[in-house]
Amino acid sequence: MFHAVGDLAQSLSLRRQSASAQSDVMRLTQEMSSGEVAHVSEHLQGSFGQLADMENRLAVNEPRRMAGAEAATQAATMQGALELIQNRLTDLSDRAMVVSQASEGPALASLGRSANQTLGTIISALNVEVAGRPVFAGSSLNAAPLASAADTMAAARSAVSGAVDAAGVRAALDTFFDMAGGGFETVIYQGGTADLTAFRLGEGEEVVLAIRADDPKVRAILKDTVMAALAADESLALDGAERVSLMRDAGAAMRAGLDQLVGLRANLGFAEERIGHSISRNAAEHSALKMARSDLLAVDLFETASALEQAQLRLETIYTLTARTARLNLVNFL
């Protein structure tokens, strides 16, 4: 018996085989380029438990890595700002202790101008931002925590305007900066009264970067710097001896404030160490999970390359057969 295959049936058969070969080539090419299987369900034989656990742990790990990076950036920014303040305050306190041993004169006026400049540097450092968010403003995410140096000095002059000696200036500044509801809290500090939300670094582990510009230690630094600037302020009705006394008190207070500032930086350093450890730990966990996932879904590149070559050869053969079939006609057959 002679069984013939119709032209339409033959065409459909070749088209179906061509589509299957093309699909195999595309799948194998994808597996060669990615190193992972294209059909996960078939590769794992429907057992997704291990893969799902890895995917879930990677999903949990990612926000921890992001939180660690954000915390590290903020902590480094805070540490840099405090270092700048410490350096400027050290220089100012040293000069204040030297000048305060002399009588009123050009040196005292020059030091007053330096104190004004240092106050501006300190306030700028405390108003620093990371990604548009002030880092020393606590829970407040929009406004800079401190008013400008000019506004601070204007408010301080108003607070001490009635003082006639160094003791009166010191008492007025204590009230202005330290009293609850005083001028500092109502006029100068514009940040939040609560700390920023803790950064979650891992399971049951978090870190709070809780240094605000209204911290008592920071207030003391600002107050001492303002005191040094006021010692040479011509608007105050103080004689030369009282100005020198005020500058001497400011220098001594700044020396004590430096110790407090070192303590702040040390606590921040401990937080940075914890953040660094968490970053290393989360990075190691991420790498281990990615490697385990890759091993689970990896393909044998040698076998895949061989299969790809066979699929390409099969596709070329189908194209050749299709071309030859298309050229068949009765004249050529006879």
Helices and strands as residue ranges (DSSP letters): H 7-34, H 40-44, H 49-99, H 106-126, E 129-130, E 133-134, H 149-159, H 166-178, H 183-183, I 184-188, E 199-202, E 205-207, H 216-230, H 240-297, H 301-326, H 330-333
